[in-house]
Amino acid sequence: MLIHFDITPGKQADFEAATTQHVHNIRERDPSYSLYNLTRDRDCDTRYVSMQLFESWETQLAHQTYDYVLEMMPAMSACLSGPPTVEWLEVVA
């Protein structure tokens, strides 16, 4: 899964701080994710992409209900200039 975030100019540091803590929590607490990264567009400093690879659809749905995920959402959402877009991908090889 790829999630594209457009951030309000000047909110990049706040978004990165909230998301860095979130990525750390996922890596520590959720072994069903084999990849969970945040990247920044090299050409647009207000555009970010989260790359996620999870065990199954069920584990991804469960992830959305965890306290530490729900607690992080307001801090991240406060930085967004619009709703994120999601690309659902399937592993082929």
N, C-alpha and C positions, 0 to 999 in steps of 0.2 A: 504494500500500500504506500502511496505517496500522498502526503497532505501538503498543499501549497498555502502559505500564509503571506498575506500582504499586511505590512505593519505601518502604523501611523508614523510619519517621520518624527524623529526624536524619541521614539519609544523602543528603539532597537535594543538598548542595554537592558531595559526592564524585561522585554520579551526573552532575551537570551538568558537572563538570570533565572526567570521562572522556568523556562524550558530546560535549562541545564540541570536544575534540581530535579525536575520531572524525569529526565532521561536517566539520571543517577538512580532514582527510585525504581524505575522500571528494570534497569539492569540488576539491581540488588534483589528485588522482590518478585519478579515475574519471569521465571525460567521458560515460559512458553514463547517468549520473544527471542529469536535468535539474532535479530537486528533491530535496533532502535536508535536512530541518529537524527540530529538536526544539522542541516547544511544551510549556508547562505549563498545566494546568487552572487557570483563574482562581478556581475555588471549592474546589479541593482541592490543597494544595501538595505532596502526595505522589503525584500522578497526572500522568504525562507522556504525550505522544503524539508519535511520530516519523512525519513525513509524507515519503514517498519516491515518486518517479516515475522509473522507469528505462526504458531503451530497449527491452528485451525480457526475456522470462523467462530466456533464456540468460545475459544480462549480470547479472541478479540472482543467479543460481546461481553464476556466476564470482565475484561480489562476496564471497560467503560463504567463499571459499577464500583470499582475499588475506591476506598476513602481517599487515598493519596492522589488519585487521578481527579476525583471530583473537587478536592481542595485546591488543586493547581489551576483549574479552569478559569476562575475569575481573574487571576493575575495575568494569564495569557490573553484572555478575551479582551481585557482592558487595553491591550496594545494593538489589536487588529483594526485595520481600516475598512474591513469588509469580511464577509463570511469566508472561511477557508474552503478550498476545493479539494476533493478527494478523488484519487485515481485508484481503483481497485484492480490489482494485478494478480495474476496466477503464476506460480512458479512452474516452469516448463522443464528446466534441467538444472 
